[in-house]
Amino acid sequence: MAAFLSLLRRLYLTTYNWILFAGWFQVLFLTLKTLKEPGHAHVYSNIQKPLLFAQTAALLEILHCIVGLVRSPVSTTVPQISSRLYMVWGILYSFPEVQTHPLISSLVISWCIAEIVRYAFYGTKEAFGSAPYLLLWLRYSTFFVLYPTGIASEIGMIYIALPFMKESGLYSVRMPNKWNFSFSYFYVAIGVIAVYVPGVPHLYNHMLRQRKKTLSKPKEE
């Protein structure tokens, strides 16, 4: 029974990782194709559906951590997935005014490269029991560049959306109302930007520790 469950787990995770690999590859292909022609202003409109699918499907990774399908810690998985979901649904999807900004291209390309490498690595590892050293190295090295470019683009897009949040009042609750309660999405967004200050070093240091631990293993064998 244990062997069957282990096989089922591997089949599921292999399928999941390769589906997400294909999803992010499609997003990258459409982004680069659009940048070539007709240009950056049309990137989001051309990638919206596959981007929303690929990023929203990552919610399952939180469940994978909670039930023990993978060994990734919930403490690092939840902030990463949550921040991405906030970006795709709470910023890009919710405020059409920002959908033509050039920063979307750097944001999406950074995400795509990171996720293509990550899902290829885990998909190969689940399918064959191990992954080539090149994939291992890319998995734990590309973040040196992709984290700064991706995070800077995320913060930039939130900042650009702030005036439209304030003007539209979208997702905000203003008083007076029967609940005697107010909620400002504008100030929540400012709070999200503030959370990046302690959050980014935490995630970056986690990846550095993972890189040191993982890439040192082949040298020891």
VMD Tcl script that draws the C-alpha trace (Angstrom):
set ca {
  {0.00 0.00 0.00}
  {2.81 2.41 0.89}
  {4.51 1.72 -2.45}
  {1.27 2.41 -4.32}
  {0.72 5.70 -2.49}
  {4.31 6.70 -3.20}
  {3.82 5.97 -6.90}
  {0.54 7.90 -6.90}
  {2.27 10.85 -5.28}
  {5.04 10.84 -7.89}
  {2.58 10.59 -10.77}
  {0.53 13.47 -9.42}
  {3.50 15.75 -8.73}
  {5.10 14.90 -12.07}
  {1.90 15.78 -13.90}
  {1.37 18.93 -11.85}
  {4.91 20.23 -12.41}
  {4.93 19.61 -16.15}
  {1.50 21.19 -16.65}
  {2.73 24.31 -14.84}
  {5.97 24.19 -16.85}
  {3.91 24.24 -20.05}
  {1.74 27.05 -18.69}
  {4.67 29.31 -17.88}
  {6.41 28.44 -21.14}
  {3.30 29.59 -22.99}
  {3.28 32.85 -21.03}
  {6.96 33.47 -21.86}
  {6.47 32.64 -25.55}
  {3.49 34.99 -25.85}
  {5.32 37.75 -23.94}
  {8.39 37.63 -26.19}
  {6.26 37.35 -29.31}
  {4.20 40.38 -28.28}
  {7.28 42.43 -27.36}
  {8.59 41.86 -30.86}
  {5.29 43.00 -32.35}
  {2.97 44.82 -31.55}
  {4.90 45.91 -28.40}
  {4.91 46.06 -24.60}
  {1.54 47.82 -24.33}
  {-0.18 44.65 -25.56}
  {1.72 42.12 -23.44}
  {-0.83 41.80 -20.63}
  {-3.86 41.51 -22.89}
  {-2.15 38.67 -24.79}
  {-1.04 36.70 -21.73}
  {-3.84 37.38 -19.25}
  {-5.60 33.99 -19.39}
  {-2.52 31.71 -19.30}
  {-0.91 33.95 -16.66}
  {-3.94 33.80 -14.39}
  {-4.15 30.03 -14.84}
  {-0.46 29.35 -14.21}
  {-0.22 31.56 -11.15}
  {-3.55 30.61 -9.59}
  {-2.73 26.91 -9.96}
  {0.24 27.54 -7.66}
  {-2.27 27.71 -4.78}
  {-2.04 23.93 -4.76}
  {1.57 24.22 -3.64}
  {0.43 25.55 -0.27}
  {-1.77 22.47 0.07}
  {1.15 20.25 -0.97}
  {3.20 21.68 1.92}
  {0.39 21.38 4.46}
  {-0.41 17.72 3.70}
  {3.27 16.74 3.37}
  {3.42 15.96 -0.34}
  {6.55 18.12 -0.56}
  {9.15 19.18 1.99}
  {9.06 22.91 1.24}
  {8.28 24.94 4.38}
  {4.90 26.64 4.58}
  {6.61 29.74 6.02}
  {8.33 30.51 2.72}
  {5.77 29.03 0.32}
  {2.79 31.06 1.58}
  {4.43 34.52 1.22}
  {5.70 33.72 -2.29}
  {2.40 32.39 -3.58}
  {0.35 35.07 -1.81}
  {2.40 37.94 -3.19}
  {2.13 36.57 -6.72}
  {-1.64 36.06 -6.43}
  {-1.99 39.58 -5.09}
  {-0.08 40.87 -8.10}
  {-2.01 38.99 -10.79}
  {-5.49 39.42 -9.30}
  {-5.25 42.39 -6.94}
  {-3.15 44.63 -9.19}
  {-2.87 43.58 -12.85}
  {-6.36 42.16 -13.26}
  {-8.12 44.72 -11.08}
  {-6.66 47.93 -12.51}
  {-6.76 48.09 -16.32}
  {-4.97 51.44 -16.16}
  {-1.66 49.71 -15.37}
  {-1.98 46.89 -17.88}
  {0.01 48.65 -20.61}
  {2.98 49.63 -18.44}
  {6.47 48.47 -19.57}
  {7.23 47.03 -16.11}
  {4.77 44.20 -16.79}
  {7.23 42.78 -19.30}
  {10.15 42.64 -16.84}
  {7.82 41.29 -14.15}
  {6.45 38.48 -16.30}
  {9.79 37.52 -17.90}
  {11.40 37.27 -14.44}
  {8.54 35.10 -13.21}
  {8.52 32.93 -16.33}
  {12.22 32.08 -16.32}
  {12.18 31.30 -12.60}
  {9.09 29.11 -12.87}
  {10.12 27.31 -16.05}
  {13.40 26.31 -14.41}
  {11.68 25.39 -11.12}
  {8.94 23.26 -12.61}
  {11.32 21.56 -15.05}
  {13.61 20.70 -12.14}
  {10.88 19.27 -9.93}
  {9.07 17.60 -12.82}
  {12.26 15.81 -13.87}
  {13.12 14.92 -10.29}
  {9.69 13.41 -9.61}
  {9.62 11.53 -12.92}
  {13.15 10.08 -12.84}
  {14.21 10.33 -9.21}
  {16.86 12.96 -9.93}
  {17.53 15.93 -12.17}
  {20.60 16.84 -14.26}
  {23.14 18.99 -12.45}
  {22.52 21.85 -14.91}
  {18.88 22.03 -13.86}
  {19.92 21.81 -10.21}
  {22.40 24.65 -10.66}
  {19.87 26.81 -12.53}
  {17.21 26.14 -9.90}
  {19.46 27.46 -7.13}
  {21.35 30.17 -9.04}
  {18.97 32.09 -11.31}
  {17.35 33.76 -8.29}
  {20.46 35.96 -7.94}
  {19.17 37.95 -10.93}
  {15.50 37.03 -11.11}
  {14.60 37.88 -7.50}
  {15.81 41.51 -7.76}
  {14.24 42.09 -11.19}
  {10.99 40.36 -10.28}
  {10.61 41.96 -6.86}
  {11.54 45.43 -8.13}
  {8.91 45.04 -10.86}
  {6.29 43.88 -8.33}
  {6.90 46.85 -6.04}
  {6.93 49.17 -9.06}
  {3.57 47.89 -10.32}
  {1.93 48.26 -6.90}
  {3.26 51.82 -6.64}
  {1.99 52.66 -10.14}
  {-1.47 51.31 -9.25}
  {-1.77 53.38 -6.03}
  {-3.35 56.50 -7.61}
  {-5.97 54.39 -9.39}
  {-6.79 52.55 -6.17}
  {-7.29 55.82 -4.34}
  {-9.37 57.41 -7.10}
  {-11.62 54.42 -7.81}
  {-12.08 53.19 -4.24}
  {-12.12 49.65 -5.61}
  {-12.35 46.98 -2.87}
  {-12.56 49.73 -0.25}
  {-15.40 50.18 2.24}
  {-16.13 53.76 3.23}
  {-18.11 55.12 6.15}
  {-20.84 55.77 6.94}
  {-22.32 52.33 6.43}
  {-24.54 49.97 8.39}
  {-21.56 47.93 9.61}
  {-19.78 51.02 11.00}
  {-16.63 49.71 9.38}
  {-14.11 51.11 6.93}
  {-11.47 49.44 4.81}
  {-8.94 51.07 2.50}
  {-7.43 48.96 -0.24}
  {-5.08 51.86 -0.93}
  {-3.50 51.62 2.53}
  {-3.41 47.84 2.34}
  {-1.32 48.19 -0.83}
  {1.05 50.54 0.98}
  {1.25 47.93 3.75}
  {2.08 45.25 1.19}
  {4.97 47.36 -0.10}
  {6.17 47.74 3.50}
  {6.03 43.97 4.02}
  {8.56 43.53 1.21}
  {11.18 45.21 3.41}
  {11.52 42.30 5.91}
  {10.07 39.70 3.54}
  {12.59 39.97 0.71}
  {15.72 39.40 2.88}
  {13.98 36.42 4.53}
  {13.21 34.74 1.20}
  {16.60 35.65 -0.28}
  {18.49 34.24 2.71}
  {16.36 31.09 2.55}
  {17.40 30.59 -1.09}
  {21.04 31.24 -0.23}
  {20.92 28.59 2.48}
  {19.19 26.15 0.14}
  {21.75 26.85 -2.58}
  {24.70 26.26 -0.24}
  {23.21 23.05 1.15}
  {22.09 21.64 -2.20}
  {25.03 22.52 -4.46}
  {27.57 21.30 -1.92}
  {26.23 17.73 -2.05}
  {27.77 16.69 -5.40}
  {31.19 17.90 -4.21}
  {30.95 15.76 -1.11}
  {30.02 12.54 -2.95}
}
mol new
graphics top color blue
foreach p $ca { graphics top sphere $p radius 0.5 }
foreach p [lrange $ca 0 end-1] q [lrange $ca 1 end] { graphics top cylinder $p $q radius 0.2 }
display resetview
